[in-house]
Amino acid sequence: MEPAKIENTTQSSKKLANRNGLYQTVWRWHFYAGLIFAPFLMILAVTGSIYLFKPQIEQILYQDYYEVNQQGEKIPASQQIEVVKNRYPDAVVTAYRPGEYATRSSEVSITSNNESLTIFIDPYTGKLIGELNNEDRIMDKIEEFHGELMAGTLGDRTVELAACWAIVLIVTGLFLWFPRKKQSLSGVLFPRFKKGKKILRRDLHAVPAFWITAGMLFLILTGLPWSGFWGSNFQSLATNSGAGYPPSIWIGSAPTSTIKTKDIADVPWAAENLDVPKSEIQGFIPLSIDDVVAIANREGIHPSYTVIFPTEKEGVYTLSAFPPKAHDEATIHIDQYTGAILADYRYDHYGLVGKIVALGITLHKGTQFGFVNQLISLLICFGIMFVAVSGFYLWWKRKPKKGLGAPKAPSMLKMKYFLILLISLGILFPLVGLSLIVVWLIDWLFIQRIAVMKKILNA
């Protein structure tokens, strides 16, 4: 054979080996990521699909508390609260919610005997309808399990890690799915049902995964702003860079405060880092709740708002509207003595990042476009469940009797492009970066060496 042909053959063999090595490396990481984090993605998909229908579920669960008969004019909020105080004389009133439509009860939040309670009142008669311990709200438990596995900070970090690794799963999965040879759309856009069980099992995992990729990625990215580590740092970066709230929301000079709005109230994401101003103590009697409700009505705040009461002499009334549509969000701070609006922060005031995140959150929760939004998100959740189960089944049928059956691969250090991708993801998502180092060390120090030792012993 001529030297030139030998050289070309050698180069072709090296290219083929590199491609196969890259494929095996990507497959190996996709395998580990799926095996470890698929169970957590199942949990997120199941709890998320339930939480999507929170409005309908709570309407059924608390129908007797929520619904009232419209009859004449509503009595003032101060009288409604007085009824609650008479029933709970030792309680501290913390918030008031007037209800967003005519047949909806009012809510008074109180703290009594170290318990946080919501008292439901008929706003037309002043009659107490019932009480609900906030610790017993079923959908809040679902939300807590969805966000932190009901395990506090550790659970929050675990969920965040699973969500970030899901991005690794998506990227590596797309690489494995992408057709390398000219072929028909079967096996790419729809499964091959007549090619045998092995191919069908592969297609029933890969093809549905492709179809839900965009939706799954969207749910991950819109959920991350709520996470405790990445989300908090992203939120701080958005605020400090000026992409958060602008100075124009302040009436007068912006306050220098150490208290953030999220420390005193449940408010939209974009307003959580909003500094809380102080009321000017001038010897005045504090405003009544009726005056605060009048201000809310005058300012056109969405009727789903809640009034959070000040807890200190320099504190403020805070109006928080966290409605179904992002465009109706509002956070307003009011001087508790003069009634002056110290800050009025609404969707139109948000920076670009704030608007994107706000819209993403309402889409994530399924409220932005009502039932259609819920249905689309539910289908994505079902898709995630199916892909997780089909992936596990695919592994179970392929795995050898002994061992995990992880794909063999050359040293990751030789796969420079894939290594760059992993490093980039590690920088963008620090928890992924830390876990990548841990997984790589375990793979290099133990799993690969154990495989080598087995070969030596069996030789």
GILIN-V485724 format. One record per backbone hydrogen bond with DSSP energy under -1.0 kcal/mol. NH is the residue of the N-H (numbers start at 0). CO is the residue of the C=O. If there is no record, write none. Layout:
# GILIN-V485724
nh:NH co:CO
nh:NH co:CO
This chain:
# GILIN-V485724
nh:5 co:1
nh:6 co:2
nh:7 co:3
nh:8 co:4
nh:9 co:5
nh:10 co:6
nh:11 co:7
nh:12 co:8
nh:13 co:9
nh:14 co:10
nh:15 co:11
nh:16 co:12
nh:17 co:13
nh:18 co:14
nh:19 co:15
nh:20 co:16
nh:21 co:17
nh:22 co:18
nh:23 co:19
nh:24 co:20
nh:25 co:21
nh:26 co:22
nh:27 co:23
nh:28 co:24
nh:29 co:25
nh:30 co:26
nh:31 co:27
nh:32 co:28
nh:33 co:29
nh:34 co:30
nh:35 co:31
nh:36 co:32
nh:37 co:33
nh:40 co:36
nh:41 co:37
nh:42 co:38
nh:43 co:39
nh:44 co:40
nh:45 co:41
nh:46 co:42
nh:47 co:43
nh:48 co:44
nh:49 co:45
nh:50 co:46
nh:51 co:47
nh:52 co:49
nh:53 co:50
nh:56 co:52
nh:57 co:53
nh:58 co:54
nh:59 co:55
nh:60 co:56
nh:61 co:57
nh:65 co:61
nh:66 co:62
nh:67 co:102
nh:74 co:122
nh:79 co:75
nh:80 co:76
nh:81 co:77
nh:82 co:78
nh:83 co:79
nh:84 co:80
nh:85 co:81
nh:86 co:82
nh:87 co:83
nh:90 co:87
nh:91 co:110
nh:93 co:108
nh:94 co:108
nh:95 co:306
nh:96 co:106
nh:103 co:100
nh:104 co:65
nh:105 co:120
nh:106 co:96
nh:107 co:118
nh:108 co:94
nh:109 co:116
nh:110 co:91
nh:111 co:114
nh:114 co:111
nh:116 co:109
nh:117 co:131
nh:118 co:107
nh:119 co:129
nh:120 co:105
nh:121 co:126
nh:125 co:121
nh:128 co:119
nh:129 co:119
nh:131 co:117
nh:133 co:115
nh:135 co:132
nh:140 co:136
nh:141 co:137
nh:142 co:138
nh:143 co:139
nh:144 co:140
nh:145 co:141
nh:146 co:142
nh:147 co:143
nh:148 co:144
nh:149 co:143
nh:150 co:147
nh:154 co:150
nh:155 co:151
nh:156 co:152
nh:157 co:153
nh:158 co:154
nh:159 co:155
nh:160 co:156
nh:161 co:157
nh:162 co:158
nh:163 co:159
nh:164 co:160
nh:165 co:161
nh:167 co:163
nh:168 co:164
nh:169 co:165
nh:170 co:166
nh:171 co:167
nh:172 co:168
nh:173 co:169
nh:174 co:170
nh:175 co:171
nh:176 co:172
nh:177 co:173
nh:186 co:189
nh:187 co:184
nh:188 co:184
nh:189 co:184
nh:199 co:195
nh:200 co:196
nh:201 co:197
nh:202 co:198
nh:203 co:199
nh:205 co:201
nh:206 co:202
nh:208 co:204
nh:209 co:205
nh:210 co:206
nh:211 co:207
nh:215 co:211
nh:216 co:212
nh:217 co:213
nh:218 co:214
nh:219 co:215
nh:220 co:216
nh:221 co:217
nh:222 co:218
nh:223 co:219
nh:225 co:222
nh:226 co:223
nh:232 co:228
nh:233 co:229
nh:234 co:230
nh:235 co:231
nh:236 co:232
nh:237 co:233
nh:238 co:234
nh:239 co:235
nh:240 co:236
nh:241 co:238
nh:242 co:237
nh:243 co:237
nh:248 co:245
nh:249 co:246
nh:250 co:341
nh:260 co:273
nh:261 co:271
nh:262 co:259
nh:263 co:260
nh:264 co:260
nh:270 co:267
nh:271 co:268
nh:273 co:270
nh:275 co:258
nh:278 co:313
nh:286 co:335
nh:291 co:287
nh:292 co:288
nh:293 co:289
nh:294 co:290
nh:295 co:291
nh:296 co:292
nh:297 co:293
nh:298 co:294
nh:300 co:295
nh:304 co:301
nh:305 co:319
nh:306 co:95
nh:307 co:317
nh:308 co:93
nh:314 co:311
nh:316 co:333
nh:317 co:307
nh:318 co:331
nh:319 co:305
nh:320 co:329
nh:327 co:324
nh:328 co:325
nh:329 co:320
nh:330 co:344
nh:331 co:318
nh:332 co:342
nh:333 co:316
nh:334 co:339
nh:338 co:334
nh:341 co:332
nh:342 co:332
nh:343 co:248
nh:344 co:330
nh:346 co:328
nh:348 co:345
nh:349 co:346
nh:354 co:350
nh:355 co:351
nh:356 co:352
nh:357 co:353
nh:358 co:354
nh:359 co:355
nh:360 co:356
nh:361 co:357
nh:362 co:358
nh:363 co:359
nh:364 co:360
nh:366 co:361
nh:367 co:361
nh:373 co:369
nh:374 co:370
nh:375 co:371
nh:376 co:372
nh:377 co:373
nh:378 co:374
nh:379 co:375
nh:380 co:376
nh:381 co:377
nh:382 co:378
nh:383 co:379
nh:384 co:380
nh:385 co:381
nh:386 co:382
nh:387 co:383
nh:388 co:384
nh:389 co:385
nh:390 co:386
nh:391 co:387
nh:392 co:388
nh:393 co:389
nh:394 co:390
nh:395 co:391
nh:396 co:392
nh:397 co:393
nh:398 co:394
nh:413 co:410
nh:414 co:411
nh:415 co:413
nh:418 co:414
nh:419 co:415
nh:420 co:416
nh:421 co:417
nh:422 co:418
nh:423 co:419
nh:424 co:420
nh:425 co:421
nh:426 co:422
nh:427 co:423
nh:428 co:424
nh:431 co:428
nh:432 co:428
nh:433 co:429
nh:434 co:430
nh:435 co:431
nh:436 co:432
nh:437 co:433
nh:438 co:434
nh:439 co:435
nh:440 co:436
nh:441 co:437
nh:442 co:438
nh:443 co:439
nh:444 co:440
nh:445 co:441
nh:446 co:441
nh:447 co:442
nh:449 co:445
nh:450 co:446
nh:451 co:447
nh:452 co:448
nh:453 co:449
nh:454 co:450
nh:455 co:451
nh:456 co:452
nh:457 co:453
